[in-house]
Amino acid sequence: SIFRSENLELKEEMEKMRVSYQRMEKDVQLYSNQLDTERSRYKEMQCDLQKELNSTFNENTKLMSLMDGKVPHDLLERVHLEKDIFDLKQRLEKAQQEKSSLQEEASLLSQYKSLPEKVDELTKQVLK
């Protein structure tokens, strides 16, 4: 009778663990999908920033060639260029912060990798 009740308790505990494990697996899959989405968004943003940086660099090169040709430099264009550079630096910093946040999220998700092994270990202990 004692063994029977203990066995029932163990079966109930195993069922709870199985349900919890399945829920955690779904959570890990969800987080993995979110991470993949954020990675692709980050890559797109990085590509856009690179294009804008190249465009700004080309514009700067044109301005430098105008200056070398002894053409009076237009102060308004220079201010506009400096503003563009400032905006790009801000966007780059934001992208770096997002990258950092994605890396933190990835490390958090990597902690869930050991859950199946823990569940197997606990199941073996329960079965003993």
N, C-alpha and C positions, 0 to 999 in steps of 0.2 A: 504493500500500500504506500509506504514511504517512497519507494523507488518509482512507483507509478506517478505519484504527485510531483516528484522531482523531475521525472521525465516529461510530464506535461508542462511544467514550468520552463524547462529547457527548450522544449519545442516552441512555446510561446515567445521566449526570448529570441530564439533563432528566427522566428517569423518577423518579429520587430526589427531585428538586425537586417533581415533581407529587404524589408520595406524601406528601411532607412538607407540601405546601400543603393537600392534602385533610385530613390529620390536624389541621393548624392550624385549618382551617375548622370541623371537628367540635368542636374545643376551644372555639373562639369561640362556636359555637352553644350548647354546654353552659354556658359561663360566662354567656351572655346569658340563658338560661333560669333559671339560678340567681339572677341579678340580679333578674329579673322576680319570681321567687318571694319573694325577700327584700324587694323593694319592696312587694309586696302585704301581707306580714307586717308590715312597718313601718307601712303605712297603717292596718291593723287595730289595731295596738297604739296608734297615735296617736289613733285614734277612741275606743278604750277609755279611754285616759288623759284625753281631753277629757271623756268622760262622768263619770269619777270626779272630775275637777276641778270640774265643774259641780255634782255631788252634794255635794261638800265645801263649795263656795261657798254652796249653798242651806242646808246645815246651819249654816254660819257665820252666815248672815243670820238664821236662826231664833234662834240663840243671842244674837245682837246685839239682836234685838227683845225677847227675854226680859230681857236686861240693861237695856234702855232702859225697860222696864215695871217697874223696881225689884224684879224678882224676883231673889232671891239666886242667884248663878251657881254652878253645880255644878262644883267643881274637877275631878272625875273626867272629866266630859264635855269640859272644856277640854283636859285632858291628852290625851284620846283624839283630839280634833280636831287638836291639834298633832302627834300621832303620825301621823295620816293625811296631813297636809300634808308631813311629813318623808318618808314612804313615797312619796308622789307625786313629790316632788322627786327622790328616788333613781331612780324609774322613768323620769322624764323625762330625767335625765342618762344613763341606760342607753340610752334611745331615741336620744338625740343621738349617743352613741358609735356605735351601730349605723348611724345615718345617715351619720356620718363614714366608717365602714368601707365602707359601700355606695358612697359617693362615690369612695373610693380604688379600690375594685374596678372601678367604672365607668371611671375614668381609665385603669386598667390595661388594660381591655378595648378602650378606644379606641385603644390603641397597635397593636392587631392589625388595625385598619382598613386600614392601608397595605400589609399583606402581599400582597394580590392585585396591586397595582401593582408591587411589588418583584419578584414572580414573573414578571409580564409583561415587565418591564424585563430581567430576567436571561434570560428565554426569548428575547427579541429579540437580546440580546447573544450568546447561544449560537448562534442561527440565522445570525448574520452571518458 
